[in-house]
Amino acid sequence: MKLSIVIPAVNEAGNIETLLTSLQGLRRRGHEIIVVDGGSVDGTTVAARPWCDQCLVSARGRAVQMQAGAHAARGDILWFLHADSSVPPRADALIAQALANTTGWGGFPVRLSGRQRLLRVVERLMNVRSRLSGILTGDQGIFVTRDLFEQVGGFRNLSLMEDIDLSTRLKKVARPVFPVGVLGTSSRRWESGGIVRTIVRMWLLRAAYYFGVPAHYLAACYGMAMDSGMRRNDGVNNDEGNGDNSADFRYPTARIIVFAKAPEHGKVKTRLAAGIGADAALAVYRQLLEQTVTTVAASRLAPVELHIAGDPQHPFVQLLARRAGATVVAQRGNDLGERMYYALDTVLQQGESALLIGTDCPVMDETYLEHALQHLAGETEMVIGPSEDGGYVLIGATRAEAQIFDNIHWSSDRVMQQTRDALHHTGIRYSELEVLWDVDHPDDYRRWQQASCTPATP
């Protein structure tokens, strides 16, 4: 029996190495460790790479990440672990013993890491509930034979409840088994959101899921609630609005506009969807959007605005805006050029300069953005970040000119050259930044995967 241990991770640099070092005994006994990163920005992949057999990158979302790990796995048994887990000694023998004479699946009883007495009650209820219902959660380290996993179709692309969904389908084939040992799991979710509040919230979410509420709406509601709880515990101001105290920014008179679409199925990354499917393309788009907003907000360069095509009240958009302290604005205009012009013109009525960026360029970082703002702080009236495909990933200005956006063949390889021609015609002083690349096609997505994380050597 060979275990393939699949660990999805996002920004787990503080936990991942502890877990991986504890798994090295299993690795020496012939089992493999696969870390699937969902776009971390804290060095998770750097910390993980020396301690695993494969380090992959995928679109963000536990279901997507675990399915990617399962696809790459070579073992007979798939074991899905959270990055904050603590495994019992000789877990491989415990799993083998539990699965003896079965072709089934199971998970561990859990123990939460916190010391509060109420957490002991929570873990007991979790363990009793899973035994009675036959439904396991990801905290319990679900393991399953490869044959059975493939038989039921693996993880579906759900933003939340992927463990409940998988358990429900597995239970129809066989009841889960429970090893003798106990799996430790972090209690940070309960402690950050409040123990009682988190219990109530999770039961309400499961009830809503049972009655047919889409998982992506539940995920957004769960994220906003947890984000609110963490900020309360951290003493952060929870007032509504963008909360942009300009004194906190390095370029307080500038604005950064993230130009995006609401993440709706079939309406985003359509060229990428032709190669990887609409579900996967939506997951990629959500990851790119979240990474872009996180990068811009964390830079503290300038106040941030999200200009959204589609529904500006989309739960995921609102969640990102709350986390980033950003204002959400509905795009207006008949075509892309008109919408970009209106966005810049509106923002420049309130500030001295503005950057407008899309969400397709995962390699755009704080240094690149600051370079653009430095240009605009001088004699430059417009700055552009060209892309390899003939378009651009950034445009910045100290004044908006509608002519720059007229008669441009958008989504073609002529966009940058036509924009240069328009700039020369108007006499605007402009400069160009380093050429970057964006994610529009399956080859771009594979390039992003390779650039983010490559397979580790034992």
Protein Blocks (a to p, Z undefined) as FASTA:
>chain_A
ZZddddddehillmmmmmmmmmmmmmmnopacddddehiaehmmmmmmmmcfbdcddded
jklmmmmmmmmpcbfbdcdddfkbccdehklmmmmmmmgoiacddddddddfbfbfklmm
mmmmmmmmmmmnopacfklopaddfklmmmnopaaddfbhklmmmmmmmmmmoccdddfb
dcdddfklmmmnopklmmmmmmmmmmmmmnopafklmmmmmmmmmmmmmmmmnopafbec
jhiafklpmblmbccddddddddehiaoklmmmmnojklmmmmmmmmmmmmmmmmmmnom
accddddehjfkbmklmmmmmmnopacdddedjbfklmmmmmmmmmmmmmmbdcdddfkb
mkbcfklmmmmmmmmmmmbfbdcdddfkopafbdcdfbdcfklmgoiaehiaklmmmmmm
mmmmnopacdddddddddfbfklmmmmmmmmoccddZZ
